Amino acid sequence: MKFWSGTAFMKTAEMPAVARMLDDAGFHGLLVSDHLIYPKEMKTVYPGHESGKPFWSPETEWPDAWVLIGAMAP
């Protein structure tokens, strides 16, 4: 069995240390999320959520996926 972990909603500064910890624990990989654009005010209904709004705040950190992968590489 292979184990993977996601990084969404983690604090960006903590991700490299978490990646090392997961590597040491035998995890096989990490999943990295990104959003290129996120408006502070949404004028349309967000799909899939009953409130019509995303469940994360506009201040949520979405680091660039490729830069994050490089920072987490051993």
C-alpha positions as CSV (number, residue, x, y, z in Angstrom):
1,M,0.0,0.0,0.0
2,K,1.2,3.5,-0.8
3,F,0.5,6.5,1.4
4,W,0.3,10.1,0.2
5,S,-0.5,13.3,1.9
6,G,-2.0,16.6,0.7
7,T,-0.6,20.0,1.5
8,A,-3.7,22.1,1.0
9,F,-4.4,24.5,3.9
10,M,-1.0,23.9,5.6
11,K,1.0,27.0,6.5
12,T,3.5,27.5,3.7
13,A,6.5,28.0,5.9
14,E,5.8,24.6,7.5
15,M,5.5,22.6,4.3
16,P,9.2,21.7,3.8
17,A,9.6,20.4,7.3
18,V,6.3,18.4,6.9
19,A,7.6,17.0,3.6
20,R,10.8,15.8,5.3
21,M,8.8,14.3,8.2
22,L,6.5,12.4,5.8
23,D,9.5,11.2,3.8
24,D,11.2,9.9,7.0
25,A,7.9,8.2,7.9
26,G,7.8,6.3,4.6
27,F,5.2,8.2,2.6
28,H,5.4,7.8,-1.1
29,G,4.4,11.3,-2.1
30,L,2.7,14.6,-1.6
31,L,-0.2,16.3,-3.4
32,V,0.2,20.0,-4.1
33,S,-2.8,22.4,-4.7
34,D,-2.8,25.7,-6.3
35,H,-5.1,28.5,-7.4
36,L,-3.8,31.0,-9.9
37,I,-6.6,33.5,-9.2
38,Y,-8.9,33.9,-6.3
39,P,-11.1,37.1,-6.1
40,K,-11.7,38.7,-2.7
41,E,-15.4,39.1,-3.7
42,M,-17.2,36.4,-5.7
43,K,-20.2,37.5,-7.7
44,T,-21.3,34.0,-8.7
45,V,-22.3,31.0,-6.6
46,Y,-19.5,28.7,-5.8
47,P,-20.5,25.2,-6.9
48,G,-20.7,22.2,-4.6
49,H,-21.1,24.0,-1.3
50,E,-24.6,24.8,0.1
51,S,-23.6,28.3,1.2
52,G,-22.6,29.1,-2.3
53,K,-19.2,30.3,-1.0
54,P,-15.8,28.5,-0.9
55,F,-15.0,27.0,2.5
56,W,-11.6,28.7,2.7
57,S,-11.0,32.4,3.3
58,P,-9.6,34.8,0.7
59,E,-6.4,35.0,2.8
60,T,-5.6,31.3,2.4
61,E,-2.1,30.8,1.2
62,W,-1.8,29.1,-2.2
63,P,2.0,28.9,-2.9
64,D,3.1,28.3,-6.5
65,A,3.1,24.5,-6.9
66,W,6.4,24.3,-8.7
67,V,8.3,26.5,-6.2
68,L,6.7,24.6,-3.3
69,I,7.8,21.3,-4.8
70,G,11.4,22.6,-5.2
71,A,11.4,23.9,-1.6
72,M,10.2,20.5,-0.3
73,A,12.7,18.4,-2.4
74,P,15.4,16.8,-0.3
